[in-house]
Amino acid sequence: MNRTVEEVTQRIIERSRDTRGDYLKRMGQLRDESPQRSTLSCGNLAHGFAACNQSDKDTLKFMNKANVAIVSAYNDMLSAHQPYQGFPDVIKEAAHGMGSVAQFAGGTPAMCDGVTQGQPGMELSLFSRDTIAMSTAVALSHNMFDATLLLGICDKIVPGLLIGALSYGYLPTALVPAGPMPSGLPNKEKQRIRQLYAEGKVGRDELLEAESKSYHSPGTCTFYGTANSNQLLVEVMGLHLPGAAFVNPGTPLREALTRAATEQVIKLSKPHGGQIGLAEMVNEKSIVNALVALLVTGGSTNHTIHWIAIARAAGIIIDWNDYSDLSSVVPSMTRIYPNGEEDVNAFHEAGGTPFLIRELLNAGLLHNDVETVMGHGLAQYAQMPELEAGKLVWKPALEQSSKPDVLSTASEPFAPDGGLRVLDGNLGRGVIKVSAVAKEHRIVEAPAVVFDDQNDLKAAFEAGDLDRDCVVVVRFQGPQANGMPELHKLTPYLGVLQDRGFRVALVTDGRMSGASGKVPAAIHVYPEAVAGGPLCRVKNGDTIRVDAVSGTLKIDLSDESLASREAQTANLDAHRHGLGRELFGWMRKAVSTPENGASFFWNHDA
């Protein structure tokens, strides 16, 4: 194993010894009591299978066959989740073929950040993750189940499903992907139209036409944002079937993989002699594998928050230093938009996740000795699924990448490191993703232009007030302030300024996520402004240095001068009500810092 990967893993194990031990003890006690149907009274059990057909009732009366819980984030507005409509029927049929039963245990919310981007609904986005976790826990609370299938893909949904399912970690669990939509309008052209619209050179009709050609059918959006980062990370953790992440929906192979996932969790269930649950699959080594996969692919910065929360749900404590230290030794091996021009379909065609896993295992950058849905050992994930005469088979990953400009080898990577940095300084602590940022833009020192509302930036841009070197500060965007919305609405304007030759950077206590691109952005900065963090004392014209090379985020003031300034406040009343935001006030008050997972389940000291 790579020395740094091993050292990071060992310190996580030591740091988590007590919390991990407590978690595994709880899961062991629950496993000893399963299958849970045996603890139900006759009235309980009758309620649990009242709506089943007689055959399923007969099966569920006994404890020697598995009952699979289906927890789904289906809705037909999200393109990524619309294909899930027919999955329960496929899963139930596959379970019957194994002499078992599958029940739809419950649904969870599923919101689309692409729809809510720049809108008030985005302020519910981050908190939807923990709401999904609670919904998952409720779905599984009936103690009827021997295994779990989680149906979800997008941004907060996969983390929420995992956090909830880890409360039932004694059950074998698999995530079932639905796959990306076919490629549409090339990403470079989409980006060009967006910037032209930001400059007022094309109208809304042209912009909508371009967007509709990009997002055009059922399936996940094809750029490498949080949704597709989710899929790659859980596959590298062994929570999918091998090679399942990026098979397009509506294909025979996709259906075959769904059937096979059902059969596999049944084989792992206690009635079939299984002893391994999600609690064993999500351990310190598999969490490190996920972080390596994130860094090697330049994945979503949202996962510097979400994977901390997922790990904590399994009793594992990780922090941003773990990400940063791994990033220093993990090479950059992919060029997927926004880190390149091609999309996840091209990545999959080039060799995809199986090729990536094989390369990283051979380079000593992934742990092989982990438990997976397929059994012990990650090496079996270096295989790609195919159909031969209608039968699902796995074949070794491609020997060479078929698109070396999209997927490289570990020995000849696109960059020697993972492109994620932790920033520290007298403005707070945050992260920056530089995998798509040119080297000449990784250090920006310029006067601050301060906004307390993201919508004010557009007016300043249109008035020409930003036509200069500047560090744009957008504050009061943290989880306590307004739920920490993503700020992609700013991206086209900042990109135009950079293209005009200005040195520009963004500093915010908000999020940018998987679509973070060519403009350097210090994000997730905390302590956030609403909590009295240094950002609330920044004034227009202050010199700020964003240095992704040395990992510093500084204002050109002494600590004493900065602290002596009056803290600015913002009127956040408009963010407290409307579109359901009034229901989430307690979450805003209870939420932890981004480096603690921005969760209300665990406080800063847990």
Rosetta blueprint (number, residue, H / E / L):
1 M L
2 N L
3 R H
4 T H
5 V H
6 E H
7 E H
8 V H
9 T H
10 Q H
11 R H
12 I H
13 I H
14 E H
15 R H
16 S L
17 R H
18 D H
19 T H
20 R H
21 G H
22 D H
23 Y H
24 L H
25 K H
26 R H
27 M H
28 G H
29 Q H
30 L H
31 R H
32 D H
33 E H
34 S L
35 P L
36 Q H
37 R H
38 S H
39 T H
40 L L
41 S L
42 C H
43 G H
44 N H
45 L H
46 A H
47 H H
48 G H
49 F H
50 A L
51 A L
52 C L
53 N L
54 Q H
55 S H
56 D H
57 K H
58 D H
59 T H
60 L H
61 K L
62 F L
63 M L
64 N L
65 K L
66 A L
67 N E
68 V E
69 A E
70 I E
71 V E
72 S E
73 A L
74 Y L
75 N L
76 D L
77 M L
78 L L
79 S L
80 A L
81 H L
82 Q H
83 P H
84 Y H
85 Q H
86 G H
87 F H
88 P H
89 D H
90 V H
91 I H
92 K H
93 E H
94 A H
95 A H
96 H H
97 G H
98 M L
99 G L
100 S L
101 V E
102 A E
103 Q E
104 F E
105 A E
106 G E
107 G E
108 T L
109 P L
110 A L
111 M L
112 C L
113 D H
114 G H
115 V H
116 T H
117 Q L
118 G L
119 Q L
120 P H
121 G H
122 M H
123 E H
124 L H
125 S H
126 L H
127 F H
128 S H
129 R H
130 D H
131 T H
132 I H
133 A H
134 M H
135 S H
136 T H
137 A H
138 V H
139 A H
140 L L
141 S L
142 H L
143 N L
144 M L
145 F L
146 D L
147 A E
148 T E
149 L E
150 L E
151 L E
152 G L
153 I L
154 C L
155 D L
156 K L
157 I H
158 V H
159 P H
160 G H
161 L H
162 L H
163 I H
164 G H
165 A H
166 L H
167 S L
168 Y L
169 G L
170 Y L
171 L L
172 P L
173 T E
174 A E
175 L E
176 V L
177 P L
178 A L
179 G L
180 P E
181 M L
182 P L
183 S L
184 G L
185 L L
186 P L
187 N H
188 K H
189 E H
190 K H
191 Q H
192 R H
193 I H
194 R H
195 Q H
196 L H
197 Y H
198 A H
199 E L
200 G L
201 K L
202 V L
203 G L
204 R H
205 D H
206 E H
207 L H
208 L H
209 E H
210 A H
211 E H
212 S H
213 K H
214 S H
215 Y L
216 H L
217 S L
218 P L
219 G L
220 T E
221 C L
222 T L
223 F L
224 Y L
225 G L
226 T H
227 A H
228 N H
229 S H
230 N H
231 Q H
232 L H
233 L H
234 V H
235 E H
236 V H
237 M L
238 G L
239 L L
240 H L
241 L L
242 P L
243 G L
244 A L
245 A L
246 F L
247 V L
248 N L
249 P L
250 G L
251 T L
252 P H
253 L H
254 R H
255 E H
256 A H
257 L H
258 T H
259 R H
260 A H
261 A H
262 T H
263 E H
264 Q H
265 V H
266 I H
267 K H
268 L H
269 S L
270 K H
271 P H
272 H H
273 G L
274 G L
275 Q L
276 I L
277 G L
278 L H
279 A H
280 E H
281 M H
282 V L
283 N L
284 E H
285 K H
286 S H
287 I H
288 V H
289 N H
290 A H
291 L H
292 V H
293 A H
294 L H
295 L H
296 V H
297 T L
298 G L
299 G L
300 S L
301 T L
302 N L
303 H H
304 T H
305 I H
306 H H
307 W H
308 I H
309 A H
310 I H
311 A H
312 R H
313 A H
314 A L
315 G L
316 I L
317 I L
318 I L
319 D L
320 W H
321 N H
322 D H
323 Y H
324 S H
325 D H
326 L H
327 S H
328 S L
329 V L
330 V L
331 P L
332 S E
333 M L
334 T E
335 R L
336 I E
337 Y L
338 P L
339 N L
340 G L
341 E L
342 E E
343 D L
344 V H
345 N H
346 A H
347 F H
348 H H
349 E H
350 A H
351 G L
352 G H
353 T H
354 P H
355 F H
356 L H
357 I H
358 R H
359 E H
360 L H
361 L H
362 N H
363 A L
364 G L
365 L L
366 L L
367 H L
368 N L
369 D L
370 V L
371 E E
372 T E
373 V L
374 M L
375 G E
376 H E
377 G L
378 L H
379 A H
380 Q H
381 Y H
382 A L
383 Q E
384 M E
385 P E
386 E E
387 L E
388 E E
389 A L
390 G L
391 K E
392 L E
393 V E
394 W E
395 K E
396 P E
397 A L
398 L L
399 E L
400 Q L
401 S L
402 S L
403 K L
404 P L
405 D L
406 V L
407 L E
408 S L
409 T L
410 A L
411 S L
412 E L
413 P L
414 F L
415 A E
416 P L
417 D L
418 G L
419 G L
420 L E
421 R E
422 V E
423 L E
424 D E
425 G E
426 N L
427 L L
428 G E
429 R E
430 G E
431 V E
432 I E
433 K E
434 V L
435 S L
436 A L
437 V L
438 A L
439 K H
440 E H
441 H H
442 R L
443 I E
444 V E
445 E E
446 A E
447 P E
448 A E
449 V E
450 V E
451 F E
452 D L
453 D L
454 Q L
455 N H
456 D H
457 L H
458 K H
459 A H
460 A H
461 F H
462 E H
463 A L
464 G L
465 D L
466 L L
467 D L
468 R L
469 D L
470 C E
471 V E
472 V E
473 V E
474 V E
475 R L
476 F L
477 Q L
478 G L
479 P H
480 Q H
481 A H
482 N H
483 G L
484 M L
485 P L
486 E E
487 L L
488 H H
489 K H
490 L H
491 T H
492 P H
493 Y H
494 L H
495 G H
496 V H
497 L H
498 Q H
499 D H
500 R L
501 G L
502 F L
503 R L
504 V E
505 A E
506 L E
507 V E
508 T E
509 D L
510 G L
511 R E
512 M L
513 S H
514 G H
515 A H
516 S L
517 G L
518 K L
519 V L
520 P L
521 A E
522 A E
523 I E
524 H E
525 V E
526 Y E
527 P L
528 E L
529 A H
530 V H
531 A H
532 G L
533 G L
534 P H
535 L H
536 C H
537 R H
538 V L
539 K L
540 N L
541 G L
542 D L
543 T E
544 I E
545 R E
546 V E
547 D E
548 A L
549 V L
550 S L
551 G L
552 T E
553 L E
554 K E
555 I E
556 D L
557 L L
558 S L
559 D H
560 E H
561 S H
562 L H
563 A H
564 S H
565 R L
566 E L
567 A L
568 Q L
569 T L
570 A L
571 N L
572 L L
573 D H
574 A H
575 H H
576 R L
577 H L
578 G L
579 L L
580 G L
581 R H
582 E H
583 L H
584 F H
585 G H
586 W H
587 M H
588 R H
589 K H
590 A H
591 V L
592 S L
593 T L
594 P H
595 E H
596 N H
597 G L
598 A L
599 S L
600 F L
601 F L
602 W L
603 N L
604 H L
605 D L
606 A L
